[in-house]
Amino acid sequence: IIVNIEPHGYFTTNPDFMAEMQAFSDSPFLRLNMDTGNTFIAGQDPVAFLQRFQAKVSHVHVKDVSESLAQALRGGATGIAVSHCPLGGGVNADNIRQCLTLLRDGGYQGALSIECEGAGGAMIEESLAWLRSTLKELHIEEGV
């Protein structure tokens, strides 16, 4: 069983606290669930956050953030459940591209979970299309 700590909350979105939590155990089963949206909304740089913890990442939440949500909450919140926009339609899209590039270059083979609102429909479809297009552009092969 792998235990992932997700950056969502005061302690886990603070890179120094996350490093301290990761140091609780040297077990290979204590890992990190990278969340591009939560790190961004907490006022962190998602790319720098990923660079620091890339060796521990075993799951990734790919989440963009709408401009209005970023203006209202960035640096004042420590996580969001939904993005208020499809992937590629917000202010975090470039960070997502950079994170995907880092993951590719680091040999990441794990899951990418799309996080945006809705159980289906246009926003999910747009997000999937953007992610697939971006993966292709970055020469990242889709798995099954």
N, C-alpha and C positions, 0 to 999 in steps of 0.2 A: 504494500500500500504506500503510495506517495502522498505526502501531505504538502499541499501548496499554500503558501501565504500570499494573499492577494493584496496589493496596495489599494486599500479602501478604508480610510480612517486616519486619525492623527498620527499614530505611531508607524503604521505601515507605509504611508506615503512620504514619510521623512526618511531619506536614504540612510542616514546614520542609525536611526532606530531599526530600520529593516536589516541593516548589516548586523546589528546586535542580536536581533531575533534569529537571523540565519546562523549566528555563531552559538546559539543555545546547544546545538548538537552538530557533530561533524558527520552525521548520518547522510548517506546519499539519497535518503528518502524524504528529507526536509528540503523542499524546493520552492520555487516562486512561480506564481501565476501573474505574468506581466499584463498590465491593463493600460493601454495607451491613453484612454480617456480619463481614468482616475488620476494618473500621474499628472496629466496636463491640467485638469481642473483644480488639483491641489497646489498648483503654482510651480510644479517641478517641470524640468525638461525631460520629456519621455525618452528621448534618445540617450541622454546622459544617464538616466535611471537604468535603462536597458544595458548600456555599456558596462555599468558598474556590476550588474547582477546577471549578466548574460549566461555565465556558466551554470547558474542555478535554475534557469527558466525551463519549465516543462509543460507550460500551457500559456496561450496568449489570447487575451481578449482584445480584439481590434475594434476600437470605438473612436469615432470622430466626435466633435463637440460643435454645436451650432454657435454662430457669432453672438447671438443674444444670450445664450446660456453662459458662454465664456465671459462676456461683459458683466453679467450679473453675479457669477459665482467664482471665477478663477482666483485662486489664492485664498478664498474664504470658505471653501468647501473641500472635503477630503475624498469625495467620490460621488458618482452619479450613477443611477440605475439605467437611465436612458440618455440618448444623445441629442434628441430633438432634431436630428438630421440624418440623412443616409451617409454611409461612408463616402468620403470624397467631397461631400457637400458642406463641410465645416472648416473651422480654423485649424484643425489638427491634422489635416490630410498630408501635409508635407512631412510632419513628424512620423506619421504612420509609414510613409514610403521609406524614410530613413531607417525606421525600426525594422521593416521587412528586409531591407538591404543588409543590416547588421545580422539579422537572424540567418539570412541566406549565407552570408560570408562566414558565419560561425558554425554552419552545418546543422542548424536546427531542423529537426524532422517531425516535430510535434504538431498538435492541432492549433488551428487558428479559429477562434469563435467570433463570429460577427455579433456585435452588440449595438443594436439600435432598437427603437421602440416598435412594437407591433408583433402580432403572432403570424403575420403574413402580409401580403399586399405590396404596394408600390415601393415603400421605403426599404423593405427587405430585398426586393428584386433589384432595386437600384444599387443597394449596398453590395449584393453578390456580384452584379455586373462590374462595378467599380473594382472590387477586390480581384476578380478574375483578370480584368484588363491590366491592373497594376502588377499582379503576379507575372503575367505574360511579359509586360514591359521590362520587368526586373529579371527576367529569365529564371523565374522560380516555378518549378514544376508542381502542378496540383497533384495531390495524392488521392487516394480513394477514401 
